[in-house]
Amino acid sequence: MHYISEGIRMTLAPGPPDPAFTLRGSGSPITCLKFTDQTDQKLYSGSQDGTIHIWDMKIHRPVGTLEAHTGQSVLWIEFISSDEMVTFGKNGIASIWKAAESSWTLTNNIHTSVMGFCPGALLKQDNLLALPSEETSAVDIYDIKTWKKVGCFLDSGSKLGMTMSIKSISDTSQFFIGYEDGTIGFWDCKHSRILDKAKFFEECVMCLDYSSGANLGICGSPSNLLSTWNITENQINRGTNYEVKNPGFNDVRIRNDQKILATAGWDHQVRIFGVKKLKPLAVLSYHKDSVQCLAFSKDNMLACGSKDQHISLWKLY
């Protein structure tokens, strides 16, 4: 394992870059973001007050809202299909929505009794939904056809603390869990067992992402440290550690083309890195408060949601 320190502050062009667009009007801190994949691309943003705003990316204006988790932060938004969506709130409720004309209709709720900040994950390969469990360190599994609980994953005997983040690996039955004690667990859903685990931080795993195309995982914590890993023969292999100037990461996202990744910082900054060598490429300075969530669109637009209630949109490379 080796360390890289944050050095020269680099930008995408001479002088501080500006966002391509800024979306305003949520009325509450932004807590999660999700782009649709359809031709008429839209951005869904969850807010601390439980509202979801739907933004049209052609006109950069809101075209609808959902009162999804009234009074409780929206932690996660995911599309099961083009006409079905699941959202998860800090109130511990996962809500299932069906597209209805130009809006969405609530069709089901899963009550988990969890009051935390961990989002869920969709295991499309197996038609399963993973959600944090009320049992410490556990993740509950639900069948997305019946919305019934069908399993619970818990590494018995280990004191890992609360589940903080979950990330599924596309087109597989495997996923990662980041825990409160700084450990990441690598799980296999088909065989209902943990394959490997590794402790990356002394503090909790605030965020993580993994790209199977690049075989790269990256995670952040409340410290000023980013850590990477890869997978070989179902084992976690530690990679590079990178130290930034200011502590605290809320989110990290690897772009679909596996060329760059972005981090959302407590220091209001969004940092851009090259994937291959974790080389710092840019620091995006726009927001006036902590950047809480990130999302990449299919055409590589980066959306950044902040506690300052704004969403900045950036065109990168």
Phi, psi and omega in degrees: 000139177223163186247147171236137179256149178292124184246242184294136177282116184248150178231169184285341182205165178303131183083164181296128178287155176247151176295152177293322178212159173229130179258123180236154174121008180289329179077006182200154177307141180277131185243338176201157184222147176205125173273147169277165180256357183291166179300317177275070190301137177229159176244129176256128179237128175266148185238165181293335180273005177094359181271144171248125175259141178249119185250131175276120185283350177280322182250353179055048179223152176289138180238006178176161176221154173232130173274083193275314185221069191311121176080359181232141182303139170277117185266337190199139174227129179215147179258121176285322175206184182294341182235016177221136186223148173237138175233152181227134184244165178295345176283000178083010181255128170262124183251137181253131185235143174244139177295133180223104184055245183260009182223199181231145178243132178288125183246339183197156174228140171249120180264115185257346182062026179254129176242089183211204182235009184277125175284175177262186177211145179257125177258082188298327181303325185246008182055046183233155178240130178253128180226148176300144182261157174290342174279127184306134177074002185258155173235129178267145182245133181237143174280124184280358174274322183249342185062027176261145176291130183237358180183170178214127180255120181215128176277091186299138177089349179260137178261084187262347183079194183293154170284131184250329181202150180227136179221119177276155176260120186303140176063024176223177175258018186249155179203165179248148172234129172263134187247166183296331183273005179095004181269148169244129177256141180249114190245150174244115185288321184299321182258003175052049180211159175274132181271321181195164174209153181211140179266122183255331185225160171278339177252181187291158172278104182286325185202155175204156173213158179215136175246118178289330179296321178265353188047054181227128170247148178217143181218154179229162185222184173291350178279190179262023187248132168254143178228145178241163176204168170223175184239128169222131179051045177062027176238146177274121178250119181296146180242237185266143167255139180231128180257128174257173187288318186246144184281158168102118176235131177263331185203156174214139182219132174264130182292155186301330181274004177059028180260323180225163173223159182230148176236146178253121188253154173296337183275017177078000186261149169247122181255138180247132181232153167283141185289318189300313185238011184053042180279128178292129183248328184196155169237119182264113183248106177220317191283153183262359180211178183308133174274123192255339184202156183223156172202141174255138175274171180293337176259022170072021169286136177258125175253134181235122180254137188234162173295342179282006175078007178254154171241121177260142180242130186232137173260114186244120170051000000 
